[in-house]
Amino acid sequence: MPAAAELSAESLLAQLEDPELDEMERQTLWEKARKAGLLDAMVKTMEERVEREPNNPDLRLDMGKAYLQKIFEVGSGLVI
């Protein structure tokens, strides 16, 4: 894992691409992104990747996961 000084949207996305990660490890990385204020940058990076490769279903799936994380962040303060 990179040191806090090296934490970036790109470094977190690269770590999330590791096929060896289990779901708990992925959630931990998303939580690091949230705490570091990097969710918007990660969503933007995913959108740019999809723009470059619009027919890549894996990138679209990853972008959807990034959108979900953003929804979780925003939705955490709502009372239903």
Residue, then its C-alpha position, 0 to 999 in steps of 0.5 A: m500500500p502506498a504511503a499517505a503522501e502517495l495516495s491518489a485517485e490513480s493509485l487507489l484505482a490501480q489497487l482496486e484492479d488487483p484480482e486478488l483483493d477480496e470484497m472487504e479489502r476493496q471496501t477498505l480502499w473505497e473508505k480510504a478514498r472517501k476519507a481522503g476526499l478522492l471519490d470525485a477524482m476517482v469517478k472522474t478518472m473512471e468517466e475518462r476511461v470509459e470515454r476513451e473505451p466506450n465499448n469496454p464493459d469492464l470499465r463501465l462496470d467499474m465506473g458504476k461501482a465508483y458511482l455507487q460509492k459516491i451515492f453511499e457517501v451522499g446518502s449516508g446523511l439522509v434520513i428516510 
